[in-house]
Amino acid sequence: MTTPKRVVHITTVHHPSDPRIYHKECLSLHRAGYDVTLISRKDEEAQKDWPITHIPVKTYKNRWKRMIFGTIDAYRKARKLKADVYHFHDPELLLVGWLLKKKTNKVIYDIHEDYVTSILQKEYMSPFLRRIFAKLYKAMEKLFARRMELCLAEKYYKDMYPNGTCILNYPTINQAFIDHDRDKQPIKNGLIYTGNVTEDRGAFIHASIPQIDPTVTVQFIGKCPSELAEKMYAHAGEYKENLHIEGIDRYIEKEAIEAMYIKHHWLAGIALFPPTDHYMKKELTKFFEYMNAGLPIICSDFPVWKKFVETYKCGIAVDPYNEQEIKQAIEYLRNHPEEARKMGENGKHAVLDELNWNSEEKKLIQWYEDLLTS
């Protein structure tokens, strides 16, 4: 009997139940017959009944301690496993990947973000430090990643990494969404936002929606710092009761987010982000999730986003700073329920037919097979 190839995924930044890392990549590789281990921080609730092995690393609240001591801990634990493939997910683990690379194994760097652009937008650093760290990161990546395989979560990353392999972050097909009939629910005069809540992801724009249309509620479900939540409530002013934030200072599991999608017949899923270089080129994962759940989308009118919703006829793109356009989009979906339903159905069919993890899973498994036989 052939011993299964050992695969180790490593992250010190992401939650152990991260949808891309655990629910998609690790579980897909496990189903394909690999011996899969995930090295990540500890979360006992998340790891109940996992079919893969989990090795915890110590969690540090301080970012710099995590980057130093968490990285050392992850390396020591990964090295002992003598894996056939090491697949890591954080830029601060580049040195770890470089140290783990041997002639007898493969190392994959999974690029989730445009890290250079992201560093240049870190508000906890001065502009000078951002430029320095961006240059240091580019130099470090060029040095350490030379012998690694690159896994790209976004199409446009190919422009920066032409030798990378795209394994796109499309959603898993959810049978509950397929079976769910939204038309049997009364339409709720509410919008939903899912995922991490941050200022550059439109926290204050979304918080201002009840002032634009006081009849509308906005449901946030995703991790949101308590300090930011308080500022959002203050931003909403007298309409703060119209904001519902679930996930203050805590991670929200994928299952809880999916349950919220079908709890109500939402008017739309929203992504009204301010323009930043980091997000303007991305096809947001939440787009695919909204579509998967059959929700129309209201998003910023960045060229890539506008083209996306127009191509799939699944939403409305507006100027995120134009209150009249935002109000008109909400009113259109509210006053034209049949058109809103069509947008939701168009998005759902696009995910079922094309934009889903099943196709990416096949690419991932074939890529692994090719790497291990080369």
Long-range contacts (C-beta under 8 A, 24 or more apart in sequence): 3-35, 4-33, 4-34, 4-35, 5-34, 5-35, 5-84, 5-85, 5-372, 6-34, 6-35, 6-37, 6-81, 6-82, 6-83, 6-84, 6-85, 7-34, 7-35, 7-36, 7-37, 7-83, 7-84, 7-85, 7-87, 7-368, 8-36, 8-37, 8-38, 8-39, 8-78, 8-81, 8-83, 8-85, 8-86, 8-87, 9-36, 9-37, 9-38, 9-39, 9-40, 9-87, 9-88, 9-89, 10-38, 10-39, 10-40, 10-74, 10-78, 10-86, 10-87, 10-88, 10-89, 10-90, 10-93, 10-96, 11-38, 11-39, 11-40, 11-88, 11-89, 11-90, 11-93, 12-40, 12-41, 12-57, 12-66, 12-67, 12-70, 12-71, 12-73, 12-74, 12-90, 12-92, 12-93, 13-66, 13-89, 13-90, 13-92, 14-40, 14-89, 14-90, 15-40, 15-41, 15-43, 15-46, 15-251, 16-40, 16-41, 16-42, 16-43, 16-46, 16-47, 16-54, 17-43, 17-46, 17-47, 17-251, 17-253, 17-254, 18-89, 19-172, 19-254, 19-285, 20-110, 20-112, 20-153, 20-169, 21-89, 21-110, 22-52, 23-172, 23-254, 24-169, 24-172, 24-357, 24-360, 24-361, 25-87, 25-110, 25-167, 25-364, 26-52, 27-51, 27-52, 28-357, 28-361, 28-364, 28-365, 29-364, 29-365, 29-368, 32-365, 32-368, 34-368, 37-81, 37-83, 39-74, 39-77, 39-78, 41-70, 43-251, 46-253, 67-92, 71-95, 71-96, 75-99, 75-100, 84-372, 85-368, 85-371, 85-372, 87-151, 91-115, 91-137, 91-141, 94-140, 94-141, 94-144, 94-145, 95-140, 95-144, 97-144, 97-145, 97-148, 98-143, 98-144, 98-145, 98-147, 98-148, 101-147, 101-148, 106-149, 106-371, 106-372, 107-147, 107-148, 107-149, 108-148, 108-149, 108-150, 108-151, 108-371, 109-145, 109-148, 109-149, 109-150, 109-151, 110-151, 110-153, 110-167, 111-150, 111-151, 111-152, 111-153, 111-157, 111-161, 111-164, 112-153, 112-169, 113-153, 113-278, 114-154, 114-157, 114-160, 114-277, 114-278, 114-281, 114-282, 115-141, 117-276, 117-277, 117-278, 118-278, 120-277, 121-200, 121-276, 121-277, 121-278, 123-199, 149-371, 154-281, 154-282, 154-283, 155-283, 156-281, 156-282, 156-304, 165-363, 165-367, 166-363, 167-360, 167-363, 167-364, 167-367, 168-360, 169-285, 169-288, 169-360, 170-288, 170-351, 170-355, 170-356, 170-357, 170-359, 170-360, 171-285, 171-288, 171-289, 171-292, 171-351, 171-355, 171-356, 171-357, 172-356, 172-357, 173-292, 173-351, 173-352, 173-356, 173-357, 173-358, 174-258, 174-292, 174-293, 176-258, 176-262, 177-258, 177-261, 177-262, 177-292, 177-293, 177-294, 177-348, 178-352, 180-262, 180-293, 180-294, 182-262, 182-265, 182-294, 182-341, 182-344, 183-265, 183-341, 185-264, 185-265, 186-265, 187-265, 187-267, 187-334, 187-337, 188-217, 188-264, 188-265, 188-266, 188-267, 189-215, 189-216, 189-217, 189-267, 189-334, 190-216, 190-217, 190-218, 190-219, 190-264, 190-266, 190-267, 191-216, 191-217, 191-218, 191-219, 191-266, 191-267, 191-268, 191-269, 191-270, 191-298, 191-330, 192-218, 192-219, 192-221, 192-260, 192-261, 192-264, 192-266, 192-268, 192-269, 192-270, 192-295, 193-218, 193-219, 193-220, 193-221, 193-222, 193-269, 193-270, 193-271, 193-286, 194-220, 194-221, 194-222, 194-257, 194-260, 194-261, 194-269, 194-286, 194-289, 194-290, 195-222, 195-257, 195-285, 195-286, 196-222, 196-223, 196-224, 197-222, 197-223, 197-224, 197-225, 197-228, 197-229, 197-232, 197-245, 197-247, 198-228, 199-228, 200-273, 200-274, 200-276, 200-278, 200-279, 201-271, 201-273, 201-279, 202-270, 202-271, 202-272, 202-273, 202-274, 202-300, 202-320, 203-228, 203-231, 203-232, 204-231, 204-232, 204-235, 205-272, 205-273, 205-274, 205-320, 205-321, 206-232, 206-270, 206-272, 207-232, 207-233, 207-235, 207-236, 207-243, 208-235, 208-236, 208-323, 209-242, 209-270, 209-272, 209-326, 209-330, 210-236, 210-239, 210-240, 210-242, 210-243, 211-236, 211-237, 211-239, 212-323, 212-326, 212-327, 212-330, 213-327, 213-330, 213-331, 214-239, 214-242, 216-242, 216-267, 216-330, 217-242, 217-243, 217-244, 218-242, 218-243, 218-244, 218-270, 219-244, 219-246, 219-260, 219-266, 220-244, 220-245, 220-246, 220-247, 221-246, 221-247, 221-252, 221-256, 221-257, 221-260, 222-247, 222-252, 222-257, 223-247, 223-249, 223-250, 223-251, 223-252, 224-248, 224-249, 225-249, 257-289, 258-293, 261-289, 261-293, 261-295, 262-293, 266-295, 267-296, 267-330, 267-333, 267-334, 267-340, 268-295, 268-296, 268-297, 268-298, 268-315, 268-316, 268-329, 268-330, 268-333, 268-340, 269-293, 269-295, 269-296, 269-297, 269-298, 270-297, 270-298, 270-299, 271-297, 271-298, 271-299, 271-300, 271-305, 272-298, 272-299, 272-300, 272-318, 272-320, 272-326, 273-299, 273-300, 273-302, 273-320, 274-300, 274-320, 274-321, 275-300, 275-302, 275-320, 280-304, 280-305, 283-308, 288-351, 288-355, 288-356, 290-315, 290-347, 291-344, 291-347, 291-348, 291-350, 291-351, 291-355, 292-347, 292-348, 292-351, 292-356, 293-348, 294-344, 294-345, 294-347, 294-348, 295-344, 295-347, 296-333, 296-340, 296-343, 296-344, 296-347, 297-343, 297-347, 298-326, 298-329, 298-330, 298-333, 312-346, 312-347, 312-350, 313-342, 313-343, 313-346, 314-343, 314-344, 314-346, 314-347, 314-350, 315-343, 315-347
